[in-house]
């Protein structure tokens, strides 16, 4: 069962591996990212950040969608981490109503972005994508760590 979907450009690191993993009481982390899926070096680096008690799976976005839709992930309490708003949108749309909440935890500053929190920088297109997901029934919020207050994107 999918417990949590997080956007974080760093993918798996201390905040996800310790704070969110423990707060959510999950047992499996799925890193859904096309470039990681084909990069053994990045996979090795991500494995180093994995909590000892966690099962870690790294798949492309399309393979993640297939696994979720097939029911193969149903037996796990799943925390999914993606790198971008576009990846989150593709994953949510590709899995129907299986993902009902989206945490925007970290997006790096890039050309054309505006700062929305200390770790979240979004383009106008990304804001529109997040607002559309929210209107479709997904609980979308900005929150870097569990003990911070949730922020909703301004209308």
N, C-alpha and C positions, 0 to 999 in steps of 0.2 A: 504494500500500500504506500502510495506517495504521501509523505508527511509534509514535505517542504521543497520548494524550488527556489534557488537563490541565484541571482546574477552577481558574479564577482570576477573581475578581469584577472585576478590572481589565481582563480580556481581553488585549489585546496591549499590552505595555509592555516596558521594558528587559530584565527577567529572561527573558521569553519570547523577545523579538526577538533578543537577543544570546546569553545563556547557553544556553538550551535549544535554540534554532535551531542554534547551532554544535555543541553537544555531541551532538545527535542526527543531525547530517549529513543534514537534511531539505532539501527544495527548495520546499515549499509549506506555507503556513499557512492553515488553514480556521478562520475565526471563525464558530462555529455559535451564533447568538443571534437570537431572534425580534425583539427591539426594535432591534437594530443593522440588521437586514435592511431595515427600513423607515425608517431615519433617516439621511438624507444627511449631516447634520452629524457624527454619530458615526462614520459611514464615513470621512469626511474626516480626522477626528482619528486614527482607527486607522491609516489609510494612512501618516500621518506617523511612526508607530513601526515600520513594516515595514522589515526589513533590505533593503538595495538589491538583493541577489541573489535574494530570495524572491519567489515568486508568492503573491499574497494573494487569498483568496476569502472573501466574507462572505455567508452564507446563513442562512435560518431553520433551526430544528431539523428540521422536516419536509422541507424542500428538501435539507438535508444528508443526511438518511437516504435520500432518493430517489437522490441523486447517488452515495452510497456503494453502495447496493444495485444500481444500474444498471451498476456497473463503471466509471463515468466517472472515478473517482478512482484507479483501479488503477495508472495510469501515473505517479503522483506519489509521492514519499516525503513523507508527510503528517503534519504536526503539527496536531492539532485542539485548539482552545481553546473551552471553554464557561464560562458565568458561574456555574453553580450545580450542586449535586448532582442536583437534579431534571432539569436539562437533560442531564447526563451519563447518568443512568439511562435517560432516554427515548431518547437516541442509541444507547446500548449495546443496549438491548432491541430497538430498531427495526432494528438492523443484524445481528442474529443473532450469530454468533461472529466477526465481523470485527474487533472491538475486544477485546483481551485484557489491556490494562493501562490503569490510571487513576491519574494523579498528582493528588493534592489539593494544590494549591499556594497558594491564597489564597481565603479566605472571610471576609468582614467580620463584625465583631461585631454581633449583632442581639439583640433581646429573645429570651430563651429559649435562647441559645447558651452552650456551654461552650468554653473555650479548650483546644485540643489541641497547638498549637505557636505560634510567634510570629506566624504569619500565618493560622492556620486556626482558625475558630470554627464549631462545628456544633451543630445542635439534636439532640435525641434521635432524632427521625424521620430526619434526615440520616445519623446514625450507623447506624441500622438499615438504611437503604437501602444504604449503603456495605458493611456487613457481608453483606447479602444478595447484592450483586454479587460480593463476595469468595468467598462460598460457591458461587456459580455458576461460578467458575473465572477470574474477572477478578483480575489482580494489582493490588490497591488499596494505595496507599501515600501518605504525606504527605512532601513534600520541596519546599522552596521553590526551591532552586537546585541544580544538578547536583553541586556539591562538598560539599553537606550530606549527612549520613547519612539514609538512608530510615527512616521511622517507620511502623510498622503500628498500626492502631487497636487499643487494648486490648480484649480479649474482655469 
